[in-house]
Amino acid sequence: MKRNRRISAVAALALAAIVTGTGTGFAATTTPSATPVATHAFDSAPATATAPTPSFHGTLPAPTGPYAAGEDIIHLTDANRPDPWVPSSGPRQLTVTMVYPAVPGTGTPAPYMTLAEAAGHIQQAKIPASSGITPQNVSSITTHAFDGARPQRGKHPLVLLSPGFGDQRSALTSLATELASHGYVVALVGPTHEDGGETLANGETPPCAICDHPETIDFDAVAAGRALDMSFVIDQLTHGKSAWRLAHLIDKHQIGTAGHSIGGASAAATMIADPRVRAGVNMDGSFFPAPMPGQINRPFLMLGRADVHSAGGGDNWGKAWAALGGYKKWLAVTGANHPTFTDMDLLMKEAGYPTPPLDPERGIAITREYVTAFFDQALKGIHSPLLDGPSPNNPEVLFQH
């Protein structure tokens, strides 16, 4: 059960089409591993599962807010810290997608990822050529974000997002564009050397350095390392001469963080380490480690699948819940699986693979609605009745405690 929650949404895509193996991505052709890397909802899918469409084209849902979503890519180097996974590569380098409230009708459509990142994803996932999934059509997934779009005026809260282990930062694009459309600046922080590849400032896209043997990884160290990444990104966006041309859009006094899987654990770790972060969200990730009483006394949302993350379950959410000292909510979503809270289930459906009982579009809508409502309340002071209790419009969402 524990290693289930460690592995990313990307890993689940492989498992949806093929019996348990070590491949990740939209599909995989590896044989079953002696040490299964995950036990997601689709482990029992037959090897004859529906094949992908001959030519894959993915489209993410459009954001629902009044603003468009603008996008910039920035590259940051922490000269004071060597890369934790490949020290020989030098200082820690990060690629960050900035998504911001923009004027509709400006800018040009932004790619889902670079061609090199898409190729890295496909290589790590061992996706066969016959699938119709190519770097070109992965890169060109419709994002509803626009490069160089004209920004809306004013200052906006900053939310940093961290993906699951093995996932590239793009896996949370649907959530990022939604938040931007509702008046947030969002930083999608790429976990260098922890996924299929993040294209760095020098044009290189290094592969995952630690993905081959996840059973040996110290996930407390992963979460702590990502917390350092997040604090460094906050520094670069809010101090002095910023690394981003539109940093004036950021209200540096209203900062939140959210993540999926190990990214959710890193959201908690970031809040513990950095008091500038006023609110956090963990989407379906075990805590590494669970916070201790007194460590997080600021708003926190726990949003997960009901079959694993309901009250009384076997993970450490109950311990974390008891330790949280501020405003807090624990929501469990029926019919969801691990990738529900990311783009991955929807892209898997569009590629022709089976999906969980909860429709992927519905999973994205629930994630967007509750995470936005939470940050509206925690960072903007806008109360949302959605957080008060069960809603007839969202019967899949079960309030715990």
SVG drawing of the C-alpha trace seen along z (x, -y; Angstrom):
<svg xmlns="http://www.w3.org/2000/svg" viewBox="-28 -47 59 59">
<polyline fill="none" stroke="black" stroke-width="0.4" points="0.0,0.0 2.8,-2.5 4.6,-2.2 1.3,-2.6 1.1,-6.2 4.8,-6.9 4.5,-6.4 3.4,-9.1 0.4,-9.5 2.7,-8.8 3.4,-5.3 -0.4,-4.6 -0.8,-5.3 1.4,-2.3 -0.5,-0.1 -3.8,-1.1 -2.9,0.6 -0.5,3.4 -0.3,5.6 2.0,4.3 5.5,3.4 8.2,0.9 7.4,-1.3 5.7,-4.6 3.7,-6.9 0.7,-6.5 1.6,-2.8 4.3,-0.3 5.5,2.9 7.7,4.2 7.1,7.5 5.9,7.8 8.6,6.8 9.6,9.1 9.1,6.1 6.0,4.2 6.5,0.5 2.8,-0.3 -0.5,1.2 -3.0,-1.3 -6.6,-0.7 -5.8,0.7 -3.2,3.3 -5.8,6.0 -6.4,4.6 -5.8,7.3 -2.8,7.2 -5.3,6.9 -6.7,3.6 -8.0,1.2 -5.2,-0.1 -4.5,-3.8 -5.9,-5.7 -3.6,-5.6 -2.9,-9.3 -3.1,-10.7 -4.1,-14.3 -4.8,-15.4 -6.9,-18.4 -7.1,-19.6 -10.3,-21.3 -10.5,-25.1 -10.2,-27.1 -13.4,-28.4 -12.4,-31.7 -12.8,-35.2 -9.2,-35.6 -7.1,-33.8 -4.0,-31.9 -0.7,-33.4 2.6,-31.4 6.3,-32.0 9.2,-29.6 12.0,-30.6 15.2,-28.8 16.8,-29.1 20.1,-28.0 20.7,-27.7 24.4,-28.4 24.4,-27.6 23.2,-24.0 24.5,-21.1 22.0,-18.9 21.0,-16.3 20.7,-13.5 23.5,-14.2 26.1,-16.3 28.5,-16.0 26.1,-18.1 26.9,-21.2 24.4,-23.6 20.7,-22.7 19.0,-23.8 15.2,-24.2 12.8,-24.9 9.6,-26.6 6.5,-27.3 4.9,-30.5 1.1,-30.7 -0.6,-34.0 -3.9,-35.9 -3.9,-37.2 -6.0,-39.2 -8.1,-36.9 -7.2,-36.9 -3.5,-37.7 -0.4,-35.5 0.1,-32.3 -0.9,-28.8 1.7,-27.3 2.9,-23.7 2.3,-21.1 6.0,-20.4 9.2,-20.7 9.8,-18.1 12.8,-16.9 10.6,-16.6 8.0,-14.7 10.7,-12.4 12.0,-11.8 8.5,-10.9 8.0,-8.5 11.4,-6.9 11.0,-6.5 7.5,-5.1 8.7,-2.7 5.8,-3.7 5.8,-1.7 5.8,-3.5 2.6,-1.7 0.7,-3.6 0.5,-6.7 1.9,-8.7 4.9,-10.7 6.9,-13.6 5.2,-15.9 1.7,-15.1 2.5,-15.0 4.2,-18.4 1.2,-19.8 -1.5,-18.8 -3.9,-21.7 -3.3,-23.5 -5.4,-26.6 -2.3,-28.6 -0.8,-31.3 2.9,-32.2 3.6,-35.9 -0.1,-36.8 -0.6,-40.3 -1.0,-40.1 -4.0,-41.4 -3.2,-44.4 -2.8,-44.2 -1.2,-41.8 -2.2,-38.2 -1.4,-35.4 1.3,-33.0 0.7,-29.3 3.6,-26.8 2.8,-23.3 4.8,-20.2 4.0,-17.0 4.1,-13.3 7.3,-11.2 8.2,-10.5 5.8,-13.1 7.0,-16.2 5.7,-19.6 3.3,-19.6 1.1,-16.9 -0.6,-19.7 -1.2,-22.0 -5.1,-21.8 -4.9,-23.0 -2.4,-25.7 -4.5,-27.2 -7.6,-27.1 -5.9,-28.9 -4.5,-31.5 -8.0,-32.1 -9.3,-32.9 -6.5,-35.4 -3.5,-33.5 0.1,-33.5 1.2,-29.8 4.7,-28.4 4.9,-24.8 8.3,-23.7 10.0,-20.9 11.7,-18.3 15.0,-17.9 16.4,-14.4 13.2,-13.0 11.1,-12.5 11.3,-11.9 13.1,-15.2 12.9,-19.0 14.6,-21.1 17.1,-23.3 18.6,-26.6 21.5,-25.0 19.0,-23.1 19.7,-19.8 16.9,-17.6 18.4,-15.2 16.6,-11.9 15.5,-10.6 18.4,-9.7 16.5,-7.8 13.4,-6.3 14.7,-2.8 14.6,-1.6 11.9,-3.5 11.9,-0.9 15.4,-2.2 14.5,-5.9 14.3,-7.9 11.1,-9.8 11.6,-11.9 14.7,-13.2 12.7,-13.8 10.1,-15.9 12.7,-17.8 14.7,-18.5 11.6,-19.8 10.9,-22.0 14.3,-23.6 13.4,-24.0 10.2,-25.7 11.8,-28.2 14.5,-29.0 11.8,-29.7 10.0,-32.0 13.2,-33.8 13.8,-34.3 10.3,-35.5 9.9,-37.9 13.4,-39.3 15.1,-42.2 15.8,-41.8 13.5,-39.0 14.2,-36.2 10.8,-36.7 9.8,-39.7 6.3,-39.8 7.2,-39.4 5.4,-42.6 2.1,-40.6 2.9,-38.6 1.5,-39.5 4.5,-38.2 2.4,-38.2 -0.1,-35.6 1.7,-32.4 0.4,-28.9 1.7,-25.5 0.0,-22.3 1.2,-19.1 0.2,-15.6 1.6,-12.4 5.2,-13.1 4.5,-16.7 1.7,-16.8 4.2,-15.6 6.5,-18.4 3.8,-20.9 3.6,-20.0 7.4,-20.0 7.6,-23.4 5.1,-24.8 7.1,-23.4 10.3,-24.9 9.1,-28.2 6.7,-30.5 6.1,-32.6 3.8,-29.9 0.4,-30.5 -1.6,-27.6 -1.0,-24.1 -2.7,-21.3 -1.8,-17.6 -3.5,-15.7 -3.4,-12.0 0.1,-11.7 1.3,-10.1 3.2,-12.5 6.9,-12.0 7.0,-12.4 3.7,-13.2 3.9,-16.6 4.2,-16.9 1.8,-18.9 2.7,-22.6 4.6,-22.4 1.7,-23.5 -0.7,-25.9 -1.8,-27.4 -4.6,-26.3 -4.2,-22.9 -6.3,-20.8 -6.1,-17.0 -7.8,-15.9 -7.5,-12.2 -9.2,-9.1 -11.8,-7.5 -10.5,-3.9 -7.1,-4.9 -7.5,-8.3 -10.6,-8.0 -10.6,-8.5 -9.5,-5.3 -7.4,-4.2 -4.1,-2.5 -1.9,-5.5 -0.6,-8.4 -3.3,-10.9 -5.0,-10.4 -1.8,-11.2 -1.2,-14.3 -4.8,-15.4 -4.4,-15.3 -1.2,-17.3 -2.6,-20.1 -3.3,-23.1 -5.0,-25.6 -8.0,-25.7 -8.1,-22.3 -10.3,-20.1 -10.1,-16.4 -11.9,-15.4 -12.2,-11.9 -13.4,-11.4 -15.2,-8.3 -14.4,-6.5 -11.1,-8.3 -7.6,-6.8 -4.2,-8.2 -3.9,-10.2 -7.4,-11.6 -6.0,-14.9 -3.7,-15.5 -4.0,-15.7 -3.1,-12.0 -6.4,-10.2 -7.9,-12.5 -4.9,-12.1 -5.1,-8.3 -8.8,-8.4 -8.0,-10.5 -5.2,-8.0 -7.8,-5.1 -7.0,-3.5 -9.4,-2.5 -10.1,-5.0 -11.3,-4.8 -15.0,-4.8 -14.9,-8.6 -14.9,-10.2 -11.5,-12.0 -13.2,-15.3 -15.1,-15.1 -12.0,-14.4 -10.3,-17.5 -13.4,-19.6 -13.6,-18.4 -9.9,-19.0 -10.0,-22.5 -13.2,-23.5 -12.1,-22.5 -8.4,-23.6 -9.5,-27.0 -12.1,-27.4 -9.5,-26.5 -7.0,-29.0 -9.7,-31.7 -10.5,-31.3 -6.9,-30.9 -5.2,-33.5 -7.9,-35.9 -10.3,-35.8 -13.2,-34.8 -15.4,-32.3 -16.7,-29.5 -19.8,-27.5 -18.3,-24.6 -16.0,-24.0 -18.7,-24.0 -19.9,-20.4 -21.3,-18.0 -22.8,-19.4 -25.6,-17.8 -23.7,-19.0 -20.6,-17.0 -21.9,-13.8 -18.5,-12.1 -16.8,-14.4 -17.0,-13.0 -16.1,-15.2 -14.0,-13.4 -14.3,-14.4"/>
</svg>
